[in-house]
């Protein structure tokens, strides 16, 4: 995650100036500018405070749950595909035609 870009995007979406958001977040505008330019990296609690001041809702999702959700979704897609393919005939009527590959005499 690009912390500076995330903070800049949050501020732009909130429609606040650098000084206004810094005041709401309880920090200086120069420090917030340094965060946005990635010259400085905020502590986690500071970043959370700035994002909340910008009106963002921060949700933490454990990585394991994300992978589990992705596996469940792939399982649902596979079940859907199997239901779809059940509509196709499973046996071929008659032998397959013989094909010769190689040089033509």
N, C-alpha and C positions, 0 to 999 in steps of 0.2 A: 504494500500500500504506500502510495506517495502521500506522506502526511501534509506537506505544503500544499499540494494540489487539492487535497480533500478539504483543508481549512479554507482555502481560497474559494473553492466551489460553494461551500456552505455559506460563506459570507456573501458571495454574489447572489446566490439564490434567496438569501434573506433580505437582500436589497439594502443592506447597511453599509456604511463607510467603514474604513479601517479603524478610525478613531471611535466611532459609535460602538462597534462590536467589541473593541478593546475595553471600553468603559463598561459595557454590559458584562463582560467576562472577568472584569477585575484585574486587567493587565494593562501594560502600556501599548500604545500603537506601534512603537518601534519594535517591541518584542514580538507582537503579532505579525508585523511585517517580516521579521526575521524567520518566524515559523513558516509563513506562507512562501518565502523564497527558499526554504530549506537550509538557510544559513544556521539555524538552531533547530533542535528537535525538542518539542515539549514533552514533559512527563505525561503519563497516561491520564492522571487526574486533571491536568491543565488542558489537555486536548479535549477531554470530555466536557469540561466547563465551557470552553470556547464553542464547541459544537452545540451544546444545549443553549448557550446564549444566542446562537444563530438560529435557534428554533428547530434544530435537528433532534430526532429521536434516535438514540444509540441503542442497538440491540447486539448482544454478544451471543454468538452461536458456537458451541464447542465443535471442533473440527470433526470429531468422531460422529456426531449427529448428522453433520452435513454429508459425510460419506455414506452413512446408513440411509439417509433420505435418497441419495442418488442411486444406491443399490435397489431400494424399494421401487423407485421410478423405473429403472431398467427392467425389473421383474414384471411390473405392470405392462410395460411395452412388449415384453416377450409373451406374456399371457394373451395380450391383444393380437399379436401376430399369429400365435398358434390357433386362436379362435378363427381368425381370418383364413388361414391356410386350410382349416378343416373343411371349407366349402369346395376345395379343389378335389378332383378325382385322384385317388391314390394308386390305381392300377392302370397300366397302359394296355390297350386292346391290341393284341398282335405284336409281332416282333418289330424291333427297330430296323429300319432299312440299313443295309450294309453300305458303308462308304469306303472308298479306296483313296488313300492319300499318297502322294509321291509323284514320280515322273509319269508324264503322259506319253505312251508309246505311239 
